[in-house]
């Protein structure tokens, strides 16, 4: 096989030889040569095995790992949490269905299928899948736009088709294990569209809360809805009394329970359940008031009520999918998928961190995808994770995802036993429930201020997303925040600025063991005065001197009074900031060469030739006199690859071009390029293929290598060494004993001596090389 490869390479004119230097003999350690990774090695490592396939199928059903350990204690915790969430999800889902331009029963269908299906695929015990405000608003927008094109199609058919298609897309993403795609959407972007959506939804519910008729709330900016609502205040009906009082009561119950829980910590659990069930209590109360007012006037109720709700699953059917329906909402599909994904993943990750478990984003995509694939067969519309119900479920003491089944039983009972009561639910009360729920997801000012403290550039993205969502629609807000965040990401990558480093003498200061006092912590950190002002003497501290490398301009916040200098005249140390690849390679290397040209002089001015022979854009002066220029000549460059994980052909070619440019600058000599902290074997392979890692020109193989050694591990970590002891009267020394000592080995391969273990080793090697230069 090797002969065939070599013949093919020769025919194609390819130099298949492996670039490396011969390994010099060393006395104090065994030599070591690094080998390059191969594509076949990579393929073997990443090719799925039958065992991987079995593990993949097993991981699709996480409940298998814990269902066999299910016990009574878990069941009691799940039952309490499941019933509690069920009491909340029934009124909430009915209210959210109205947001989606659907009858209230469709919210119950979505709630049932979400919790029943999710637990099979869940990696989070806390998440509750069902109708949520933002997704319902998006669904309502889709339904309104689609019915403008297809007025003959019922709203629930469009909503079910949307759920099925989005579910299929998300299942595909999950099965392909692409859950990491969600990581491209940062937290400020999520907060922005959630805040904007909450404001939009709350404003859209004001006319219903106040009983103001004929106010259009769909497809319009919040400012227009608020203006029309204010204009319609003279037409306010009795609904306002119910809606406003219900909203006030919801906030009063929550505030009162929170206050009492702090005053009476021993009853905190009781107040938690009262606060959690406030939505159910308020809806029951106002349903009773409505029944008392309208029981004898069902044909002409005193205020707007929900009306007839069919019991059971009357709308169960195979979802209608055809090109006409799908084309009516295909433009809104990306926004619907994004909203469904990021809300669910953000919530599940948050509660996973709180409750000390890790979720699998890809498996969560499978869970919500399957829920939305199966839901339309019962009439459900798009559903995803709910923040409010997840928080309730977590605090209620849920133990496993099986609590969702108990919640499903509660919803099922409501569908079959309480539909007659649902007739009397005031629509103004449901509007109050929606407003109360969505206001909780508005990002508070302290969070925005935290964004400002952490990353000021993300605050404009946040406000841009909020404003676009508020003044246009949720879809535009989603696209704006994601696009803005992506532009910032690319901008940071493209314009990332490396740093030139200099050497500083660093001392680590620790308090001596014997001089520690109770005022020092367990790690020996000095508390109280600084050195020089502390009453302790210098003998009470240990000083260890070590070299350190700091930016020459102290732009990283280090003390500007520290003396930082170049390691050696003509030696430059450069650290990359954001990787090294094709978007930023030219920017990095332009920065590198500009600084070098300013700080050094040309090695041989005669190489420039006459003025007429120079390039038209050459910036060198007309007459060069090396004796007048005191700047050093360029000798070596040290590149710190600590932040570089991968390289590509474009970035390596840019590095080659820069090397050639600087070799012309230093002609007749060449520049040695030293690399430190290369973590990837593929990066070493790529650099070596371009001729880096070895000395070039006349200096190849001449200088002694600088390398690091470490202790060998395992059973061969020690070796015997003959110890001689000579007596002054003996003519010859006699070996008396063999002692064991730790065996040392080379850390990195000596076949590429310019690839160094760390920055200190690289700089030392560069300085030694620079001292041998004759220019």
C-alpha positions in Angstrom: 0.0 0.0 0.0 2.8 2.4 0.9 4.5 1.7 -2.5 1.2 2.4 -4.3 0.8 5.7 -2.5 4.3 6.8 -3.2 4.0 6.0 -6.9 0.7 7.8 -7.2 2.2 10.9 -5.4 5.1 10.8 -7.9 2.8 10.6 -10.9 0.7 13.5 -9.6 3.8 15.6 -8.7 3.0 15.6 -5.0 5.8 15.6 -2.4 4.5 13.1 0.1 7.5 13.2 2.4 6.9 14.1 6.0 8.7 17.3 6.9 10.8 17.0 10.0 14.3 17.3 11.3 16.6 14.5 12.4 16.5 13.9 16.2 19.8 14.8 17.8 21.2 12.6 20.5 20.5 13.6 24.1 22.0 12.4 27.2 19.5 13.0 30.0 16.3 11.5 28.4 15.1 9.1 25.8 14.4 10.8 22.4 10.9 11.1 21.2 9.4 11.9 17.7 5.8 12.9 17.3 3.7 11.3 14.6 1.1 13.1 12.5 -2.6 12.2 12.7 -4.1 10.7 9.6 -7.5 10.9 8.1 -8.0 7.2 8.5 -7.2 7.5 12.2 -9.8 10.2 12.5 -12.4 8.2 10.6 -11.8 5.1 12.8 -12.1 7.2 15.9 -15.4 8.9 14.8 -17.0 6.0 12.9 -20.0 4.7 14.9 -19.6 1.2 16.1 -22.5 -1.3 16.8 -22.1 -0.4 20.5 -22.4 3.3 19.6 -25.6 2.6 17.7 -27.1 0.7 20.6 -26.2 3.5 23.0 -27.8 6.0 20.6 -31.1 4.1 20.6 -30.9 3.6 24.3 -30.4 7.3 24.9 -33.5 8.1 22.9 -35.6 6.7 25.8 -34.0 8.1 29.0 -36.8 6.8 31.2 -35.4 3.3 30.8 -32.5 4.2 33.1 -34.7 5.3 36.0 -38.1 3.7 35.7 -36.9 0.4 37.3 -35.9 2.3 40.4 -39.2 4.1 40.8 -40.6 4.0 44.3 -43.3 5.2 46.6 -41.3 8.3 47.8 -40.8 9.4 44.2 -44.5 8.8 43.4 -45.7 11.0 46.3 -43.4 13.9 45.2 -44.5 13.5 41.6 -48.2 13.3 42.6 -48.0 16.6 44.6 -46.1 18.3 41.8 -48.3 16.9 39.1 -51.6 17.8 40.7 -50.3 21.3 41.5 -49.2 21.9 37.9 -52.4 20.5 36.6 -54.4 23.0 38.6 -52.4 25.8 37.0 -52.2 24.5 33.5 -55.9 24.1 32.9 -56.8 27.8 33.2 -53.5 28.9 31.6 -53.9 26.7 28.6 -57.4 27.9 28.0 -56.3 31.5 28.1 -53.3 30.8 25.8 -55.6 29.1 23.3 -57.4 32.4 22.8 -54.0 34.0 22.1 -53.6 31.5 19.3 -57.0 32.5 17.9 -58.4 29.1 18.8 -61.2 27.9 21.1 -60.2 27.2 24.6 -60.4 23.4 24.3 -57.4 23.3 22.0 -55.3 24.6 24.8 -56.3 21.6 26.9 -55.5 19.2 24.1 -52.1 20.7 23.8 -51.5 20.5 27.5 -52.5 16.9 27.7 -50.3 15.7 24.8 -47.4 17.7 25.9 -47.2 16.2 29.4 -48.2 12.7 28.4 -45.6 12.3 25.7 -42.7 14.3 27.1 -41.8 12.0 30.0 -40.8 9.2 27.6 -38.0 11.3 26.1 -37.2 13.8 28.9 -33.8 14.5 30.4 -35.3 17.2 32.7 -37.6 16.3 35.6 -38.8 19.9 35.9 -40.0 20.9 32.5 -43.7 21.0 31.7 -44.6 21.1 28.0 -47.8 22.8 26.9 -49.2 26.0 25.6 -47.1 29.1 26.4 -47.8 32.8 25.8 -45.1 33.6 23.3 -45.6 30.5 21.2 -49.4 31.0 21.3 -48.9 34.6 20.1 -46.7 33.4 17.2 -49.3 30.7 16.4 -52.1 33.3 16.4 -50.1 35.5 14.0 -49.6 32.6 11.7 -53.3 31.6 11.8 -54.4 35.2 11.1 -52.1 35.6 8.1 -52.8 32.1 6.7 -56.6 32.6 6.9 -56.3 35.8 4.9 -55.1 33.6 2.1 -57.2 30.6 2.9 -60.4 31.8 4.6 -62.1 28.5 4.0 -59.6 26.6 6.2 -60.5 26.5 9.9 -58.0 28.0 12.3 -57.4 24.8 14.3 -56.4 23.0 11.0 -53.7 25.6 10.3 -52.5 25.5 13.9 -52.3 21.7 13.9 -50.4 21.7 10.6 -48.0 24.2 12.0 -47.4 22.0 15.1 -46.8 18.9 12.9 -44.3 20.6 10.6 -42.4 22.3 13.4 -42.4 19.1 15.3 -41.0 17.2 12.3 -38.2 19.7 11.9 -37.2 19.7 15.5 -37.3 15.9 15.7 -34.9 15.8 12.8 -32.6 18.2 14.5 -32.7 16.1 17.6 -32.1 12.8 15.9 -29.1 14.3 14.1 -27.9 15.5 17.5 -27.8 19.2 16.5 -28.9 20.6 19.8 -25.7 22.6 20.0 -27.2 24.9 17.3 -29.2 26.6 20.1 -26.0 27.8 21.6 -25.7 30.4 18.8 -28.5 32.4 20.4 -27.1 34.3 23.4 -28.9 35.2 26.6 -29.5 38.9 25.8 -31.2 37.9 22.5 -33.5 35.5 24.3 -34.3 38.1 27.0 -35.0 40.7 24.3 -37.6 38.9 22.3 -39.2 37.5 25.5 -39.5 41.0 26.9 -40.8 42.4 23.6 -43.2 39.5 23.3 -44.5 40.0 26.8 -45.2 43.7 26.2 -46.9 42.9 22.9 -49.1 40.2 24.4 -50.0 42.3 27.5 -50.9 45.2 25.3 -53.0 43.0 23.1 -55.0 41.7 26.0 -55.9 45.2 27.3 -59.1 45.6 25.1 -60.4 42.2 26.3 -59.5 43.0 29.9 -61.4 46.3 29.7 -64.3 44.9 27.6 -63.6 47.4 24.8 -64.9 46.1 21.4 -63.6 46.6 17.9 -59.9 47.1 18.7 -57.6 45.3 16.3 -54.6 43.8 18.1 -53.0 41.5 15.4 -50.2 42.6 13.2 -49.9 46.0 14.6 -47.4 47.8 16.8 -48.0 48.1 20.5 -48.3 51.8 20.3 -51.2 51.6 17.9 -53.0 49.0 20.1 -52.5 51.2 23.2 -53.7 54.3 21.4 -56.9 52.5 20.1 -57.5 51.1 23.6 -57.3 54.6 25.1 -59.6 55.9 22.4 -62.1 53.2 23.3 -62.2 53.8 27.0 -65.7 55.5 26.8 -66.9 52.1 25.5 -65.7 50.2 28.5 -68.1 47.5 29.6 -68.7 45.5 32.8 -65.8 43.2 31.8 -63.4 45.8 33.1 -64.6 45.3 36.6 -64.0 41.6 36.4 -60.7 41.8 34.6 -59.1 44.6 36.6 -60.2 43.1 39.9 -59.0 39.7 38.9 -55.6 41.1 37.9 -55.3 43.0 41.2 -56.2 39.9 43.1 -53.6 37.8 41.4 -50.9 40.2 42.3 -52.2 40.7 45.9 -52.3 36.9 46.6 -48.7 36.5 45.3 -47.4 39.5 47.1 -49.2 38.6 50.3 -48.0 35.0 50.3 -44.4 36.1 49.6 -44.6 38.6 52.5 -46.0 36.0 54.9 -43.5 33.3 53.9 -40.7 35.6 55.0 -42.5 36.5 58.3 -43.5 32.8 59.0 -40.7 30.6 57.5 -42.2 27.5 59.2 -45.3 27.9 57.0 -43.4 28.7 53.9 -44.6 25.5 52.1 -48.3 26.4 52.8 -47.9 29.9 51.4 -46.1 28.5 48.4 -49.0 26.3 47.4 -51.5 29.1 48.0 -49.5 31.4 45.8 -49.0 28.7 43.2 -52.7 27.9 43.0 -53.8 31.6 42.9 -54.6 31.3 39.2 -57.0 28.4 39.8 -58.5 30.1 42.8 -59.2 33.4 40.9 -60.6 31.6 37.9 -62.9 29.5 40.1 -64.0 32.6 42.1 -64.9 34.6 39.0 -66.4 31.6 37.3 -68.7 31.3 40.3 -69.6 35.0 40.1 -70.3 34.6 36.4 -72.5 31.6 37.0 -74.5 33.5 39.6 -75.0 36.4 37.1 -75.6 34.4 33.9 -77.1 31.1 34.9 -80.5 32.4 33.8 -79.3 34.5 30.9 -77.1 32.1 28.9 -78.5 33.6 25.7 -77.5 37.1 26.7 -74.7 37.1 29.3 -73.9 40.2 31.2 -70.3 40.1 30.1 -68.2 38.1 27.7 -67.7 34.5 28.7 -65.9 31.5 27.1 -69.1 29.8 26.0 -69.6 26.1 25.1 -66.6 23.8 25.5 -67.1 20.3 24.1 -66.1 17.5 26.4 -63.4 14.9 25.5 -61.4 15.0 22.3 -64.1 15.9 19.8 -61.6 17.3 17.3 -59.2 14.3 17.2 -58.3 13.7 13.6 -55.4 13.2 11.2 -53.8 16.6 10.6 -54.5 18.0 7.2 -51.2 18.6 5.4 -51.1 19.9 1.8 -49.0 22.3 -0.2 -51.6 25.0 0.0 -51.8 25.0 3.8 -48.0 24.7 4.3 -47.2 27.5 1.8 -49.5 29.8 3.7 -47.2 29.7 6.7 -43.8 28.6 5.4 -42.3 32.0 5.8 -43.1 32.0 9.5 -41.7 28.5 10.1 -38.1 29.6 11.0 -39.4 32.0 13.7 -41.8 29.4 15.1 -39.0 26.8 15.3 -36.6 29.2 16.9 -39.2 30.4 19.5 -40.1 26.8 20.3 -36.4 25.7 20.7 -34.8 28.6 22.6 -37.6 28.9 25.2 -37.6 25.2 26.0 -33.8 24.8 26.1 -33.2 28.0 28.1 -35.7 26.9 30.7 -34.5 23.3 30.9 -30.8 24.3 31.3 -31.7 26.9 33.9 -33.5 24.4 36.1 -30.9 21.7 35.5 -28.3 24.1 37.0 -30.5 24.9 39.9 -31.3 21.3 40.7 -27.9 19.9 39.9 -28.4 17.8 36.8 -27.4 18.1 33.2 -29.9 18.0 30.3 -29.1 16.8 26.8 -30.2 19.6 24.4 -30.5 17.2 21.4 -32.6 14.8 23.4 -34.8 17.6 24.5 -35.4 18.5 20.9 -36.5 15.0 20.3 -38.9 15.3 23.2 -40.6 18.5 22.2 -40.5 17.4 18.5 -42.4 14.1 19.2 -44.9 16.0 21.4 -45.7 18.3 18.6 -45.8 15.5 16.0 -48.3 13.5 18.0 -50.3 16.4 19.4 -52.1 17.4 16.2 -53.8 14.0 16.1 -55.8 15.1 19.1 -56.2 18.7 17.8 -53.2 20.2 19.6 -51.4 23.3 18.5 -47.6 24.1 19.0 -46.4 23.6 22.5 -43.1 24.0 24.3 -41.6 24.3 27.8 -43.4 26.7 30.1 -41.2 28.8 32.5 -44.0 29.5 35.1 -45.2 25.9 35.3 -41.7 24.5 35.3 -40.8 26.8 38.3 -44.0 25.6 40.1 -43.2 22.0 39.4 -39.6 22.3 40.6 -40.6 24.1 43.8 -43.4 21.6 44.5 -40.8 18.9 44.9 -41.0 16.9 41.7 -38.9 13.8 41.7 -39.1 12.4 38.1 -40.5 13.3 34.7 -43.4 10.9 35.5 -45.1 13.8 37.2 -46.2 14.9 33.7 -48.5 11.8 33.5 -50.3 12.9 36.7 -50.7 16.4 35.3 -52.1 14.8 32.2 -54.7 13.0 34.3 -55.8 16.3 35.8 -56.2 17.8 32.4 -58.1 14.7 31.2 -60.5 15.1 34.2 -61.0 18.7 33.3 -61.8 17.8 29.7 -64.4 15.2 30.6 -65.9 16.5 33.9 -65.6 20.3 34.0 -66.5 21.5 30.5 -70.0 22.5 31.6 -68.5 24.8 34.2 -66.1 26.3 31.6 -69.0 28.0 29.9 -69.1 30.6 32.6 -65.4 31.6 32.7 -65.2 35.3 32.0 -62.9 36.2 29.1 -61.7 39.2 31.0 -60.5 36.8 33.7 -58.5 34.9 31.2 -57.1 38.1 29.9 -56.0 38.9 33.5 -54.3 35.5 33.7 -52.4 36.1 30.5 -51.2 39.6 31.5 -50.2 38.3 34.9 -48.3 35.4 33.4 -46.4 37.3 30.7 -45.3 40.2 32.9 -43.2 37.7 34.8 -41.0 37.1 31.8 -40.2 40.8 31.3 -36.4 41.3 31.9 -36.0 43.4 35.0 -33.7 46.5 34.9 -31.1 44.8 37.2 -30.6 42.1 34.7 -30.1 44.6 31.9 -27.6 46.4 34.1 -25.8 43.1 34.7 -25.6 42.8 30.9 -24.0 46.2 30.8 -21.5 45.3 33.4 -20.5 42.0 31.7 -20.8 42.9 28.0 -21.8 46.5 27.2 -22.0 45.7 23.4 -24.9 43.3 24.0 -27.2 45.9 25.6 -27.9 47.7 22.3 -28.8 44.2 20.9 -31.2 43.8 23.8 -33.0 47.1 23.2 -33.0 46.7 19.5 -34.8 43.3 19.8 -37.3 44.7 22.3 -38.1 47.8 20.2 -38.4 45.8 16.9 -40.7 43.2 18.6 -42.9 45.9 20.2 -43.3 48.1 17.1 -43.5 45.3 14.5 -44.0 41.7 15.5 -42.4 38.8 17.4 -40.9 37.2 14.2 -39.0 40.4 13.3 -37.8 40.7 16.9 -36.4 37.1 16.8 -34.6 37.7 13.5 -33.2 41.1 14.6 -31.7 39.7 17.9 -30.2 36.6 16.2 -28.8 38.5 13.3 -27.4 41.2 15.5 -25.8 38.7 17.8 -24.3 36.8 14.8 -22.9 40.0 13.4 -21.2 40.8 16.7 -19.8 37.3 16.9 -18.3 37.6 13.4 -17.1 41.1 14.1 -15.3 39.9 17.2 -13.7 37.0 15.3 -12.8 39.0 12.2 -11.4 42.0 14.0 -9.8 40.2 17.0 -6.6 41.9 18.1 -3.5 40.0 19.1 -1.0 41.2 21.6 2.8 41.6 21.7 4.2 40.2 24.9 7.2 41.2 26.9 9.1 39.5 29.7 8.6 40.5 33.3 10.2 39.2 36.5 7.4 37.9 38.6 7.5 36.8 42.2 4.9 34.7 43.9 4.5 35.6 47.6 3.3 33.2 50.2 3.3 33.4 53.9 5.7 30.9 55.6 4.0 28.0 57.4 5.5 28.9 60.7 4.5 32.5 60.7 0.8 32.2 59.8 -1.6 33.8 62.2 -5.4 33.3 62.6 -5.8 36.3 60.3 -4.6 34.2 57.4 -7.0 31.9 55.6 -6.4 28.2 54.9 -4.7 28.9 51.6 -2.2 31.2 53.1 -3.6 34.3 51.5 -2.3 37.5 53.3 -5.1 39.5 54.9 -4.6 43.0 56.1 -1.8 45.2 55.0 0.2 44.9 51.8 3.9 44.0 51.7 5.9 46.9 53.0 3.0 48.1 55.3 2.4 44.8 57.0 4.1 44.6 60.5 5.5 41.2 59.6 9.1 41.2 58.2 10.1 39.8 54.9 11.4 36.7 56.6 7.8 35.7 57.3 7.1 35.3 53.5 8.3 33.0 50.8 9.3 34.5 47.5 9.5 32.4 44.3 10.9 34.1 41.2 9.6 33.0 37.8 9.4 34.6 34.4 6.1 36.0 33.2 4.9 37.4 29.9 2.7 40.5 29.9 1.3 42.7 27.1 3.8 45.5 26.2 1.1 48.1 26.5 -0.5 46.8 29.7 -3.8 46.8 28.0 -5.0 43.8 30.0 -5.2 45.8 33.2 -1.9 44.8 34.7 0.0 47.4 36.7 1.5 49.9 34.2 4.5 50.5 36.5 5.8 47.0 35.9 8.8 46.8 33.7 8.0 44.8 30.6 10.7 44.5 28.0 11.3 42.5 24.8 13.0 39.2 25.5 15.9 40.1 23.2 16.4 42.8 20.5 14.7 41.5 17.3 12.7 38.8 19.1 8.9 39.3 19.1 6.4 37.4 21.1 2.8 37.5 19.7 -0.3 36.0 21.3 -3.5 35.3 19.3 -6.8 36.4 20.9 -9.7 34.6 19.2 -8.2 31.6 17.3 -6.4 31.8 14.0 -8.5 31.0 10.9 -9.5 32.4 7.6 -11.7 35.3 8.7 -9.0 36.9 11.0 -5.7 35.6 9.6 -5.0 38.7 7.5 -6.0 41.0 10.3 -3.6 39.3 12.8 -0.7 39.1 10.4 -1.1 42.7 9.2 -0.9 43.8 12.9 2.2 41.6 13.4 4.1 42.9 10.4 3.2 46.6 10.9 4.6 46.4 14.4 7.7 44.6 13.3 8.4 47.1 10.5 8.1 50.0 13.0 10.3 48.3 15.6 13.1 46.9 13.4 15.3 47.9 10.4 16.0 46.0 7.2 18.9 43.7 7.6 20.7 44.7 4.3 19.5 48.0 2.8 21.4 47.2 -0.3 18.9 44.5 -1.1 16.4 47.2 -1.9 18.4 48.2 -4.9 18.1 51.5 -6.7 15.1 53.7 -6.3 13.9 52.9 -9.8 14.0 49.1 -9.0 11.8 49.4 -5.9 8.1 48.7 -5.8 6.0 51.8 -6.4 4.4 51.4 -2.9 7.6 50.8 -0.9 7.6 53.1 2.1 11.3 53.0 2.7 13.2 56.3 2.6 15.1 57.2 -0.6 18.5 56.8 1.0 19.2 54.2 3.7 22.1 54.3 6.1 22.3 51.4 8.5 24.7 53.3 10.7 22.1 55.9 11.4 19.3 53.5 12.3 19.7 52.1 15.8 16.8 49.7 15.6 17.5 46.0 15.8 17.1 43.7 12.9 14.4 41.0 13.0 15.7 37.7 14.2 12.9 35.4 15.6 9.1 35.4 16.0 7.4 33.5 18.8 3.7 32.8 18.3 1.6 31.8 21.3 -1.1 29.3 20.0 -2.8 28.9 23.4 -6.1 30.2 22.0 -5.8 28.4 18.7 -7.6 25.1 18.4 -7.8 24.7 14.6 -6.2 26.2 11.5 -7.2 26.1 7.8 -5.6 26.3 4.4 -6.3 30.0 4.1 -4.7 30.9 7.5 -1.7 28.8 6.8 -1.2 30.3 3.4 -1.4 33.8 5.0 1.3 32.7 7.4 3.5 31.4 4.5 3.1 34.7 2.7 4.1 36.6 5.9 7.1 34.3 6.3 8.2 35.0 2.7 7.7 38.7 3.2 9.8 38.8 6.3 12.5 36.6 4.8 12.8 39.2 2.1 13.0 41.9 4.8 15.8 40.1 6.6 17.6 38.8 3.5 20.2 37.4 3.2 19.2 35.7 6.5 15.9 34.1 7.4 13.5 34.4 10.4 13.0 31.5 12.7 9.3 31.0 13.7 8.8 29.4 17.1 5.4 28.1 18.2 4.2 27.6 21.8 1.2 25.9 23.4 -0.1 24.1 20.3 -2.8 21.8 21.7 -4.0 20.1 18.5 -2.1 17.4 16.6 -3.9 18.5 13.4 -2.6 22.1 13.9 0.9 20.7 14.2 0.4 18.6 11.1 -0.9 21.6 9.1 1.9 23.9 10.2 4.6 21.3 9.5 3.2 20.7 6.0 3.8 24.4 5.4 7.4 24.1 6.5 7.0 25.4 10.1 8.4 23.7 13.1 11.8 23.3 11.5 14.7 25.6 11.0 15.1 26.9 7.5 18.1 27.9 5.4 21.6 27.4 6.7 20.5 27.1 10.3 18.7 23.8 9.8 19.8 21.2 12.3 22.7 23.3 13.7 21.4 24.7 16.9 21.0 22.5 20.0 17.3 21.9 20.7 15.6 23.4 23.7 13.0 21.0 25.1 11.1 20.0 28.2 11.2 16.7 30.0 8.8 15.1 32.5 8.7 12.0 34.7 7.6 8.7 33.1 4.4 7.2 34.3 3.6 3.5 34.8 5.7 0.5 35.6 8.8 1.8 33.8 8.8 5.1 35.7 12.1 4.2 37.6 15.4 2.8 36.5 18.5 1.5 38.2 21.6 3.7 38.3 25.0 2.4 39.4 26.4 4.5 42.2 30.2 4.6 42.7 31.9 5.5 45.9 35.6 6.0 45.9 37.9 5.8 48.9 41.0 8.0 48.7 43.2 5.0 49.4 41.6 2.9 46.7 43.3 2.7 43.3 40.0 2.3 41.4 36.4 2.9 42.4 34.2 -0.1 43.1 30.5 -0.1 42.4 28.8 -0.6 45.8 25.1 -0.4 45.0 22.4 0.3 42.4 19.9 3.0 43.3 16.6 3.8 41.8 15.8 7.2 40.3 12.9 8.6 38.4 13.1 8.2 34.6 12.7 11.3 32.5 11.2 11.5 29.0 10.8 14.3 26.5 7.4 16.0 26.5 7.2 16.9 22.8 8.8 15.5 19.7 12.3 16.6 18.9 11.8 16.1 15.2 10.1 19.5 15.1 12.2 21.6 17.4 10.4 24.9 16.9 7.2 23.5 18.3 7.5 24.2 22.0 5.7 22.9 25.1 5.1 26.4 26.6 5.9 30.0 26.1 8.9 30.1 28.4 10.6 27.3 26.5 9.8 28.9 23.1 11.2 32.3 24.2 14.4 30.7 25.6 14.9 28.9 22.3 14.2 32.0 20.3 16.7 34.0 22.4 19.4 31.4 21.9 18.7 31.4 18.2 18.8 35.2 18.1 22.2 35.3 19.8 23.7 33.0 17.1 22.5 35.4 14.4 25.3 37.4 12.8 23.2 40.4 11.8 
